């Protein structure tokens, strides 16, 4: 009996893993619908006051950890940070790190080449949103496939998702959690395009990039990043660098 239950749970987990992209897309649309209901119908406009906090969480987990510590590795994230980052990332609606980094490294390999670059302004906003359905090429993340923590995150993704979502909802409330998922997903999708429009492609920093770095994401220094992808600091107004990365060994 226990063996049958174990086999069923294993098959169910495998089903979830195969359909992670579709499920995360559903989570995004569900959170967006709930957020609209909470703000527009219930009138809880104060939910938006959480945006600076939500943005910073996204900067730390996605920009600092996924992007700069794992995808390129430009700084050494200590284990005491690596473990909570890896564990709570699923609850933010972020794909497994191995998937995210495989996709990002493929993007750098074929940047702005239509048909080869998996995302960017060559495609519509709708197709960029559906990047969650893209099948990653794991050959780009062979080092992460040897990392026990990253492998565990991918295999146990939906268990970690449920636990981390329960944590976020119990601590901050369902509306703030929904804002986290919507804001972080929207930022990732939009930077894939805006980073390759003129404002993001600038090789020389400008005032527009500085402003957007503070209210949107430091990833807007996209042209500079593509010039020096292994540099830990993206630009002059890189909040993540000054509040976290600079305190640990990093590449300048």
C-alpha positions in Angstrom: 0.0 0.0 0.0 2.7 2.4 1.0 4.7 1.5 -2.1 1.7 2.3 -4.3 1.2 5.7 -2.6 4.9 6.5 -3.0 4.7 5.6 -6.7 1.6 7.8 -7.2 3.3 10.7 -5.4 6.4 10.2 -7.6 4.3 10.2 -10.8 2.4 13.3 -9.6 5.6 15.1 -8.8 7.0 14.2 -12.3 3.8 15.5 -13.9 4.1 18.8 -12.0 7.8 19.1 -13.0 7.1 18.5 -16.7 4.3 21.1 -16.7 6.1 23.7 -14.5 6.0 26.4 -17.1 2.3 26.0 -17.8 1.5 25.9 -14.0 3.6 29.0 -13.3 1.8 30.9 -16.2 -1.5 29.9 -14.5 -0.2 31.1 -11.2 0.7 34.5 -12.8 -2.7 34.9 -14.3 -4.4 33.9 -11.1 -2.4 36.3 -9.0 -3.0 39.1 -11.6 -6.8 38.5 -11.4 -6.8 38.4 -7.6 -4.7 41.6 -7.5 -7.1 43.4 -9.8 -10.0 42.2 -7.6 -8.3 43.3 -4.4 -7.3 46.7 -5.7 -10.0 47.7 -8.1 -13.1 46.0 -6.6 -12.2 45.9 -2.9 -10.4 49.2 -3.0 -7.3 48.1 -1.3 -5.0 50.5 -3.1 -2.6 50.4 -0.1 -1.4 47.0 -1.5 0.6 49.0 -4.0 2.5 50.6 -1.1 4.3 47.3 -0.8 5.9 47.7 -4.3 9.3 49.0 -3.1 9.7 46.0 -0.8 8.5 43.6 -3.5 10.8 45.1 -6.0 13.8 44.8 -3.7 13.0 41.1 -3.0 13.0 40.6 -6.7 16.3 42.4 -7.2 17.9 40.3 -4.5 16.6 36.9 -5.5 16.6 37.2 -9.3 19.1 39.9 -10.1 21.7 39.2 -7.4 21.3 35.4 -6.9 19.9 33.8 -10.1 21.5 36.3 -12.5 24.8 37.4 -11.0 25.7 34.6 -8.6 24.5 31.6 -10.6 24.1 32.4 -14.3 27.4 34.4 -14.7 28.9 33.7 -11.5 30.3 37.2 -10.7 30.1 37.0 -6.9 30.3 34.3 -4.2 26.9 33.9 -2.5 27.6 32.3 0.9 25.6 29.1 1.8 23.7 30.9 4.6 22.1 33.0 1.9 22.2 30.5 -1.0 19.9 28.0 0.8 17.0 30.5 1.7 17.3 32.1 -1.7 16.9 28.8 -3.4 14.1 27.6 -1.1 11.9 30.7 -1.3 12.4 31.5 -5.0 9.7 29.1 -6.1 7.1 30.8 -4.0 7.8 34.0 -5.9 6.8 32.4 -9.1 10.4 32.1 -10.4 11.4 29.1 -12.4 14.0 26.6 -11.1 17.5 28.1 -11.1 18.8 25.5 -13.6 16.0 26.3 -16.0 16.4 30.1 -15.5 20.2 30.0 -16.0 20.1 27.7 -19.0 17.7 30.1 -20.7 19.7 33.2 -19.8 23.0 31.7 -20.9 21.4 30.7 -24.2 20.2 34.3 -24.6 23.8 35.6 -24.1 25.1 33.1 -26.7 22.5 34.2 -29.3 21.6 37.7 -28.2 19.2 39.4 -30.6 19.5 36.7 -33.2 15.9 36.0 -34.3 15.1 32.3 -34.2 18.0 31.6 -31.8 17.7 34.1 -29.0 14.8 32.6 -26.9 13.4 36.1 -26.0 13.7 39.8 -26.7 12.2 42.5 -28.9 12.3 40.3 -32.0 9.2 38.7 -30.5 5.9 40.0 -29.3 5.1 40.9 -25.7 2.7 37.9 -25.6 5.4 35.5 -26.8 7.9 36.9 -24.3 5.4 36.2 -21.5 5.1 32.7 -22.7 8.9 32.2 -22.4 7.8 30.1 -19.3 6.8 27.4 -21.8 10.2 27.4 -23.5 12.1 24.1 -23.3 15.5 25.1 -21.8 18.7 23.6 -23.2 20.4 22.2 -20.1 23.8 21.9 -21.8 24.2 25.6 -20.9 24.0 24.8 -17.1 26.2 21.7 -16.7 27.8 23.2 -13.6 24.5 23.7 -11.9 23.4 20.1 -12.7 26.3 19.1 -10.5 25.2 21.3 -7.7 23.1 19.3 -5.1 21.1 22.3 -4.0 20.1 23.4 -7.5 19.2 19.8 -8.4 17.1 19.5 -5.2 15.4 22.8 -6.0 14.4 21.5 -9.4 13.3 18.0 -8.2 11.4 19.3 -5.2 10.2 22.5 -6.8 6.5 22.2 -6.2 7.0 21.1 -2.6 9.2 24.1 -1.9 6.6 26.3 -3.8 3.8 25.3 -1.5 5.8 25.8 1.7 7.2 29.2 0.6 3.8 30.4 -0.6 2.3 29.4 2.8 5.1 31.4 4.4 4.6 34.6 2.3 0.8 34.5 2.6 0.9 34.0 6.4 3.5 36.7 7.0 2.5 39.3 4.4 -1.0 38.3 3.2 -2.3 36.9 0.0 -2.6 40.3 -1.7 1.1 41.1 -1.1 2.1 37.6 -2.3 0.1 38.1 -5.4 1.8 41.5 -6.0 5.2 39.7 -5.6 4.4 37.2 -8.3 2.9 39.7 -10.7 5.6 42.3 -10.2 8.5 39.9 -10.4 7.2 38.1 -13.5 6.3 41.3 -15.3 9.7 42.8 -14.5 11.5 39.7 -15.9 9.4 39.6 -19.0 9.6 43.3 -19.7 13.4 43.6 -19.1 13.8 40.9 -21.8 12.4 43.5 -24.2 13.3 46.9 -22.7 16.9 45.8 -22.2 17.2 45.5 -25.9 15.4 48.7 -26.9 17.6 51.9 -27.2 17.2 52.8 -23.5 18.6 49.5 -22.3 21.2 49.1 -25.1 23.1 52.2 -24.2 26.7 51.4 -23.7 27.2 54.6 -21.8 25.1 55.3 -18.6 22.5 58.0 -18.7 20.0 59.6 -16.4 17.1 57.6 -17.7 18.8 54.4 -16.8 19.7 55.7 -13.3 16.0 56.6 -12.6 14.7 53.2 -14.0 17.4 51.4 -12.0 15.9 52.8 -8.8 12.2 52.3 -9.5 12.3 49.4 -11.9 15.3 47.2 -11.9 19.2 47.6 -12.0 19.0 45.2 -15.0 18.1 48.2 -17.1 21.9 48.7 -17.5 21.6 46.0 -20.1 24.0 47.2 -22.7 26.8 47.5 -20.1 26.0 44.0 -18.8 26.3 42.4 -22.2 29.6 44.2 -22.7 30.9 42.8 -19.4 28.6 39.9 -18.3 30.8 38.7 -15.5 31.0 42.1 -13.8 29.2 42.0 -10.4 28.1 45.7 -10.6 25.7 46.5 -13.4 25.7 50.4 -13.2 26.2 53.4 -11.0 22.8 53.2 -9.2 22.9 49.4 -8.6 21.0 49.1 -5.2 21.6 45.3 -5.1 25.3 45.7 -5.4 25.6 48.4 -2.7 23.3 46.6 -0.2 24.5 43.1 -0.7 27.0 42.0 -3.3 29.8 44.4 -2.4 30.2 42.7 1.0 31.3 39.4 -0.5 34.1 38.4 -2.9 33.1 39.6 -6.4 34.4 40.5 -9.8 34.7 44.2 -10.7 
